[in-house]
Structure formats: structure tokens, C-alpha cells
Amino acid sequence: MKKYILSLDQGTTSSRAILFTPAGEPVAVAQKEFRQIFPHEGWVEHDAEEIWSTQLEVARRAIEKAGASAEEIYGIGITNQRETTVIWDRKTGKPVYNAIVWQCRRTADFCEALKKDGLTEPVRRKTGLIIDPYFSGTKIRWILENVPGARERAERGELCFGTIDTWLIWNLTDGRVHATDYSNASRTMLFNMNTLEWDGELLRLLGIPASLLPEARPSSGDFGITASSLFGAPIPVAGVAGDQQAALFGQCCFKEGNVKNTYGTGGFLLMNTGNKPVFSENGLVTTVAWGLNGEVNYALEGSVFICGAAVQWLRDGMGLVKSAAETEDIARSVKDSGGVYFVPAFVGLGAPYWNPHARGAVFGITRGTTRAHIIRAVLESMAYQTADVIGVMQKDSGIYIPALNVDGGASANNLLLETQANLLGRRIVRPSCVESTAMGAAFLAGLATGAISSTDEIAKKRSVSAEFAPSLSDAERIARMDGWHKAIKGTCAFAE
């Protein structure tokens, strides 16, 4: 008798696995962090084999904690850190280089050269993306150009490329399936979102052989079955979506105009724009949300590179807190940030500024500034960045956003959500289960395997744990946003 759906949530700092019931109730969770590798300033890498080993370990632990067996699992849903790039040997399955992480800025100069060649608009019209080191395409090119023998091996068809979903599918199926879904493909800067195919012109532009690429498939459907040796019996892999698209699905943002923000390592805002792509004039990207039941939904997205990672920096880099959980109490010990603004541009600025050369900065420090003011300013920086993106999202779409659905680790921080409501002048809605990313992948797998009948069934079972209403006057909100924008200008000026 089948009872569960297994969600593999492979993130930037940890691998997680959650066993859900078809109703979206989490039954067992396992998680394990892995190493972050920083070879040079602005470079970020992961060990792809460590990602696979930790993901397999936590999947087995979650099944064991629930007292479940592989035979009781309808299917596996995969959600993943997007844009992170792995290239491996087709025969041995060994990576030729570390995974280059989405945060990595090593291809910034090459991206600038592409922009100077007048390619910004052609790339945007095909892919919905801006030219930026964030996306996978230039990372692939870097590996082919800088790893000895990689280009020659790729030309001979000996290598495979994948984002992390593809890497996991390959390993789960013992190399039988080399595939990705539309949502992850749309983050590579190589996928034509109008035709839902890899774009030959873009591949030639970056010098990437087509033989490297996985097959792009709908997000809910057949991605093979796992090798029996992994879990004791084969399990269908039936749902795949990039982490932010999965969170949009998990938040039940099934209708045009629905918006969510995930406060994770970064901050990612997505608006469902329906069955047609909306192209931004204000620094947002257009992306595939998911492919389901023969249709494709699109989304507008604003990517904030650093959110929760700034709290991690407070803990690990600065030693100002012992845990993320204590930041709220410390920040509440002062009435405001004391005029301090923190711009967390550790790896550049994302939407709507897209400045890869910017670096982090703190403004407004006085002799009276304390640890608590700095911590509060770090929390507020997440809300300021989100407010910037919501503003341009409304402008591009022409749709008024009455409320923001939130999830991710930092959404447990009530002070952050109170601040967010004040800076937006909008309601903030936090669901009862904030595991939206993992839940979205589980729902996609559930729909493909028959464990769930429809999106209507999913929406009916959604529950909300808290709502936060704004309490700040318009004048005060505008003044605080003006201060933030001065800090952004100062940060960008220093980068120049």
C-alpha cells in the first residue's frame, strides 16, 4: 500500500529529504550540511560527489525515521539549487571539476564583453534572462575553456552537463537518464523559452556542444526509476523543479498574479504570469515556472543573491551570534537600526540592480552603534531588497500585489516579516508548513503518479499560520526606503 512521496531538497548549503503524505503533511525530515569552497574572491564551488552522497544519505535516513519502505513510496520529487553547474564523464560518472555554484562571479568579465557586443536584448528575448554570471551557460564555457582536455572530450560526446537536478537524476537512475525539467533548463541561458528547446544560436555563441545537454521534460512526469540497490526497491522519479519554482508551486500560487518570496540563502520572488511570458524592463528575469498537464506556466522573478547567507555570515564570519534563531531577540532589544543600513552585496547585487562588481557595505555607523543595531540592519536588508523587487514586479506586470506569500528558513523570524509588511505596505502571509520548496516537488511527483488528483485538491488543503499587516505611515516608509536607496548608490559608487 503506497502512503508517501519522497522529496529531495538539494540546497546551497545542505541536502535535505522530507517524506510527505499526499496531503502535504511532513512525516520525517533529514538534513546534512556540506562544504562551501571559495578558491578565490567571488568564486564559489561545491564538491558534486559530496552533494550526491549527502543527498542519498538523508533520503535513506528520512525513510528509516518514518519506518517506511521503498514499496510504500509513490514517487520522488526533486528540487534543487538552480544554475549550479556540473560536468561529468559519461562513462565513469566522475565530475571533471567542482560544481560551480550559482553565486559564483568568475565569468563577470566575459558577461560584460557579451553585453558590449550588443547581445543583451537577443539573449533576453530568447531566454527571458539577462546576461549575468548567475546563469549556467557561461559557467559551462569556463569549465570547457579552463579544465585541460574538457573541450576536446565534450566535442567527442564523452561528457555530460547538468544542473543539480540532472546530476541527481543521473545518479539515482545509475546513469540511465540524462534529463532536466523546463524550469531548470530555463535558468541556463541556453534554453529558448518560446520553443522549449535548447537554442542552437546560443550554443554556438558560447561554444557549447549540444551533446553535453540533457533532455528537457515537463516538471511533472517520467524521469526514470531509481536503481533498486539505493533504497531496496525501485522508486519512480516523477517531479522536478528548480527550488524557487517548486516553492511557487508549493505555495499554491497556481493563478496569474500570485506571488511568493523564499527567504533562503538568497531571496527569490516569483510571480505566476500564466501561460505567456512577461518580459521585464526593470531588471527582472522571465522564467518557466513549470510544465504540467501539457501546459507551461511562466513567472517573473527577482533574485536577491544574499538573504539568509547574511545571517550565516553574522554567525560564522563575524561571531556576532551563536545561532540564527537568536537574531530576532537581539534585534528587538533596540527600537530600530539606529540609522544603520547594511547592503549584503557579498557576491554582487541581483535584481533590480545587477551589479556583479558590488561588494558588501555598512552605512551610518556612529559611536552609539551596537551589535544589536548591526544585527537588526542585517535582518532589515532582506526586507529592503524584497521591497525593491516587488516594486518593479508590479511595474512590469501591471498587476497590483495585495499580499506576499513567504517561506524559507528566515520566514520564521517574526520581526523580519513585520518589517517586510511595513516596507511594502502589504499583508505578509506565512503558511502553516513553510517547507514550500520540498512540498512543491512532492506535489509535482504526486500529480504524476496519481497520488494527488489535481491542483484544486492541493489548494483546498492549504492552511495559514500567521499574517502580518503594515503599521508604518507612508511618510516613514518612504523615508526608510530613501535611506536604503542612498546606501545602494554608495555601494555601487565604491564598486566603480
Residue pairs with C-beta under 8 A, 6 or more apart in sequence:
1 72
2 71
2 72
2 73
2 74
2 451
3 21
3 68
3 72
3 73
4 19
4 20
4 21
4 27
4 66
4 68
4 72
4 73
4 74
5 19
5 20
5 21
5 22
5 73
5 74
5 75
5 76
5 77
5 442
5 445
5 446
5 449
5 451
6 17
6 18
6 19
6 20
6 59
6 62
6 63
6 73
6 75
6 76
6 77
6 235
6 442
7 17
7 18
7 19
7 20
7 76
7 77
7 78
7 79
7 438
7 439
7 441
7 442
7 445
8 15
8 16
8 17
8 55
8 59
8 76
8 77
8 78
8 79
8 168
8 441
9 15
9 16
9 17
9 18
9 79
9 80
9 243
9 435
9 437
9 438
9 441
10 16
10 51
10 55
10 78
10 79
10 80
10 81
10 164
10 165
10 168
11 80
11 81
11 243
11 264
11 265
12 81
12 84
12 101
12 102
12 103
12 264
12 265
12 266
13 33
13 34
13 36
13 265
13 312
14 31
14 32
14 33
14 34
14 54
15 31
15 32
15 34
15 51
15 54
15 55
15 57
15 58
16 29
16 30
16 31
16 32
16 58
16 438
17 29
17 30
17 31
17 55
17 58
17 59
17 61
17 62
18 26
18 27
18 28
18 29
18 62
18 435
18 438
18 439
18 442
19 26
19 27
19 28
19 29
19 62
19 63
19 65
19 66
19 68
19 73
20 26
20 27
20 438
20 439
20 442
21 27
22 74
22 446
22 451
22 452
23 461
24 433
24 439
24 442
24 443
24 458
24 461
24 462
25 433
26 433
26 435
26 438
27 66
27 68
28 62
28 63
28 65
28 66
28 68
29 62
29 65
30 57
30 58
30 59
30 61
30 62
30 65
31 58
32 54
32 57
32 58
33 54
34 46
34 47
34 50
34 51
34 54
35 46
35 47
35 50
36 44
36 46
37 44
37 45
37 46
37 47
37 98
38 44
38 45
39 45
40 106
42 104
42 105
42 106
42 108
42 347
42 348
43 104
43 105
43 106
44 100
44 101
44 103
44 104
44 347
45 98
45 99
45 100
45 101
45 104
46 84
46 98
46 99
46 101
47 98
47 99
48 86
48 88
48 95
48 98
48 99
48 167
49 94
49 95
51 99
51 164
51 167
51 168
52 167
52 168
52 171
55 168
56 171
56 230
59 231
60 231
63 69
63 70
63 73
63 231
69 232
69 233
70 231
70 232
70 233
70 234
70 235
71 233
73 231
73 235
74 236
74 238
74 445
74 446
74 449
74 450
74 451
75 235
75 236
75 237
75 238
75 239
75 445
75 446
75 448
75 449
75 451
76 172
76 226
76 235
76 236
76 237
76 238
76 239
76 445
77 238
77 239
77 240
77 241
77 246
77 438
77 440
77 441
77 442
77 443
77 444
77 445
77 446
78 165
78 168
78 169
78 223
78 237
78 239
78 240
78 241
78 441
79 165
79 240
79 241
79 242
79 243
79 246
79 247
79 437
79 438
79 440
79 441
80 163
80 164
80 165
80 168
80 184
80 242
80 243
81 101
81 102
81 164
81 243
82 102
82 163
82 164
82 184
82 187
82 242
82 243
82 244
83 102
83 134
83 135
83 136
83 139
83 163
83 187
83 188
84 99
84 100
84 101
84 102
84 136
84 163
84 164
85 99
85 100
85 136
85 139
85 140
85 143
85 161
85 163
86 95
86 99
86 161
86 162
86 163
86 164
86 166
86 167
87 95
87 96
87 97
87 140
87 143
87 144
87 147
87 150
87 154
87 159
87 160
87 161
87 212
88 94
88 95
88 96
88 159
88 160
88 162
88 167
88 170
89 95
89 96
89 153
89 158
89 159
89 160
90 157
90 158
90 159
90 160
90 175
91 158
93 170
93 171
93 175
96 143
96 147
96 150
96 153
96 159
97 143
97 147
97 150
99 164
99 167
100 106
100 139
100 142
100 143
102 134
103 134
103 265
103 266
103 305
103 347
104 133
104 139
104 347
105 133
105 347
105 348
105 356
106 133
106 139
106 142
107 133
107 138
107 139
107 141
107 142
108 133
108 348
108 356
108 357
110 138
110 141
110 142
111 131
111 132
111 133
111 138
111 356
114 120
114 123
114 131
114 205
115 131
119 131
119 205
120 130
120 131
123 129
123 130
123 131
123 189
123 202
124 130
124 279
124 286
125 279
126 192
126 193
126 194
126 199
126 201
126 202
127 186
127 189
127 190
127 191
127 192
127 193
127 199
127 202
128 186
128 193
128 277
128 279
128 285
128 286
128 287
128 298
129 135
129 186
129 187
129 189
129 285
129 286
129 287
130 283
130 285
130 354
131 189
132 354
132 356
133 139
133 348
133 356
134 303
134 305
134 350
135 187
135 188
135 189
136 161
136 163
136 187
136 188
136 189
136 190
137 188
137 189
137 190
137 202
137 206
137 208
138 189
138 206
140 161
140 188
140 190
140 206
140 208
140 212
141 206
141 207
141 208
143 150
144 150
144 151
144 154
144 207
144 208
145 151
150 159
151 207
153 159
154 208
154 209
154 211
154 212
155 209
157 209
157 211
159 212
160 166
160 170
160 178
160 212
160 214
161 208
161 212
161 213
161 214
162 169
162 170
162 178
162 180
162 214
163 180
163 184
163 187
163 188
163 242
165 180
165 181
165 184
165 240
165 242
166 178
166 179
166 180
166 184
166 214
169 177
169 178
169 179
169 180
169 223
169 224
169 237
169 240
170 177
170 178
172 224
172 226
172 227
172 230
172 237
173 223
173 224
173 225
173 226
173 227
173 237
174 227
176 224
177 223
177 224
177 237
178 214
178 215
179 214
179 215
179 216
179 217
179 223
179 224
180 214
180 215
180 216
180 217
180 240
181 216
181 217
181 218
181 219
181 223
181 240
181 241
181 242
181 290
181 291
182 191
182 196
182 216
182 217
182 218
182 219
182 288
182 290
182 291
182 296
183 219
183 240
183 241
183 242
183 245
183 246
183 287
183 288
183 289
183 290
183 291
184 240
184 241
184 242
185 191
185 198
185 214
185 216
185 288
186 193
186 287
186 288
187 242
187 287
189 202
189 206
190 198
190 199
190 202
190 203
190 206
190 208
190 213
191 197
191 198
191 199
191 216
192 198
192 199
192 202
193 277
193 286
193 287
193 288
193 298
194 277
196 216
196 288
196 291
196 296
197 216
198 210
198 213
198 216
200 210
203 209
203 210
217 223
217 240
217 291
218 290
218 291
218 292
218 294
218 296
219 239
219 240
219 241
219 245
219 290
219 291
219 292
219 444
220 238
220 239
220 290
220 291
220 292
220 293
220 444
220 445
220 447
220 448
221 238
221 291
221 448
222 236
222 238
222 448
223 236
223 237
223 238
223 240
224 236
224 237
225 234
225 235
225 236
225 237
226 234
226 235
226 236
226 237
227 234
228 234
236 445
236 448
236 449
237 445
238 444
238 445
238 448
238 449
239 441
239 442
239 443
239 444
239 445
239 446
239 447
239 448
240 441
240 444
241 249
241 290
241 440
241 441
241 444
243 262
243 264
243 268
243 437
244 262
244 268
244 270
244 301
244 437
245 270
245 287
245 288
245 289
245 290
245 299
245 440
246 436
246 437
246 438
246 439
246 440
246 441
246 444
247 260
247 262
247 268
247 270
247 407
247 408
247 436
247 437
247 440
248 258
248 260
248 270
248 272
248 289
248 290
248 299
248 440
249 289
249 290
249 440
249 443
249 444
250 407
250 435
250 436
250 437
250 438
250 439
250 440
250 441
250 442
250 443
251 258
251 260
251 405
251 407
251 431
251 436
251 440
252 258
252 455
252 458
252 459
252 462
253 259
253 260
253 270
253 271
253 272
253 405
254 272
254 455
254 459
255 272
256 272
256 273
256 274
256 399
257 271
257 272
257 273
257 397
257 399
257 401
258 271
258 272
258 405
259 269
259 270
259 271
259 272
259 390
259 393
259 401
259 403
259 404
259 405
260 269
260 270
260 404
260 405
260 406
260 407
260 436
261 267
261 268
261 269
261 386
261 404
261 405
261 406
261 407
261 408
262 268
262 406
262 407
262 408
262 411
262 436
262 437
263 307
263 308
263 382
263 406
263 407
263 408
263 409
263 410
263 411
263 416
264 307
264 308
264 408
264 409
264 410
264 437
265 306
265 307
265 308
265 309
265 312
266 303
266 304
266 305
266 306
266 307
266 308
266 309
266 350
267 303
267 304
267 306
267 307
267 382
267 385
267 386
267 389
267 408
268 301
268 302
268 303
268 304
269 301
269 302
269 304
269 386
269 389
269 390
269 393
270 287
270 289
270 299
270 300
270 301
271 299
271 300
271 301
271 393
271 397
271 399
271 401
272 289
272 297
272 298
272 299
273 286
273 297
273 298
273 299
273 300
273 397
274 297
274 298
275 295
275 296
275 297
275 298
276 298
277 286
277 298
278 286
278 298
278 300
278 396
278 397
279 286
279 396
280 286
280 300
280 392
280 396
281 395
281 396
282 352
282 392
282 395
282 396
283 302
283 351
283 352
283 353
283 354
283 392
284 300
284 301
284 302
284 351
284 352
284 389
284 392
284 393
284 396
285 300
285 301
285 302
285 303
285 351
286 298
286 299
286 300
286 301
287 298
287 299
287 300
287 301
288 296
288 297
288 298
288 299
289 296
289 297
289 298
289 299
290 296
290 297
290 444
291 297
292 444
292 447
292 455
300 393
300 396
300 397
301 351
302 350
302 351
302 352
302 388
302 389
302 390
302 392
302 393
303 350
303 351
304 350
304 351
304 382
304 385
304 386
304 389
305 344
305 345
305 346
305 347
305 348
305 349
305 350
306 344
306 345
306 346
306 347
306 360
307 344
307 382
307 385
307 408
307 410
308 324
308 382
308 408
308 409
308 410
309 344
309 346
310 342
310 344
310 346
310 378
310 381
310 382
311 321
311 324
311 327
311 378
311 379
311 410
312 324
313 344
313 346
314 320
314 321
314 327
314 374
314 375
314 378
315 321
315 322
315 323
315 324
320 371
320 374
320 375
321 327
321 330
321 375
324 409
324 410
325 412
327 375
327 378
327 379
327 413
328 379
328 413
328 414
328 415
328 416
330 371
330 372
330 375
330 376
331 372
331 375
331 376
331 379
331 415
332 415
333 372
334 370
334 372
334 373
334 376
336 376
337 364
337 373
337 376
337 377
337 380
338 364
338 366
338 368
338 369
338 370
338 373
339 364
339 366
339 483
340 362
340 363
340 364
340 365
340 369
340 373
340 374
340 376
340 377
341 362
341 363
341 364
341 377
341 380
341 381
341 384
341 483
341 484
341 486
341 487
342 360
342 361
342 362
342 363
342 374
342 377
342 378
342 380
342 381
342 487
343 349
343 358
343 360
343 361
343 362
343 363
343 381
343 487
343 488
343 490
343 491
344 360
344 378
344 381
344 385
345 355
345 358
345 359
345 360
345 361
345 491
346 359
346 360
348 354
348 355
348 356
348 357
348 358
348 359
349 355
349 356
349 358
349 488
349 491
349 492
351 388
351 389
351 392
352 388
352 389
352 392
353 488
353 492
355 492
355 495
357 495
357 496
358 491
358 492
358 494
358 495
359 491
359 494
359 495
360 491
361 487
361 490
361 491
361 494
362 374
362 377
363 486
363 487
363 490
364 483
364 487
376 415
379 413
379 415
379 416
379 419
380 419
382 410
382 416
382 420
383 416
383 419
383 420
383 422
383 423
384 423
384 481
384 484
386 404
386 420
386 423
386 424
387 420
387 423
387 424
387 481
388 484
390 401
390 404
390 424
390 426
393 401
394 400
394 401
401 426
402 426
402 427
403 426
403 427
403 428
403 429
404 420
404 424
404 426
404 427
404 428
404 429
405 429
405 430
405 431
406 417
406 420
406 428
406 429
406 430
406 434
407 430
407 431
407 434
407 435
407 436
407 437
408 434
408 436
408 437
410 416
411 417
411 430
411 434
412 434
414 466
414 468
417 428
417 430
417 466
417 468
418 468
418 471
420 428
420 468
421 427
421 428
421 468
421 469
421 470
421 471
422 470
422 471
422 472
422 477
423 472
423 477
423 480
423 481
424 470
425 470
425 472
425 474
425 477
426 470
427 467
427 468
427 469
427 470
428 467
428 468
429 464
429 466
429 467
430 464
430 465
430 466
430 467
430 468
431 462
431 463
431 464
431 465
432 463
432 464
432 465
433 439
433 463
443 452
443 458
445 451
446 452
447 454
447 455
452 458
470 477
472 480
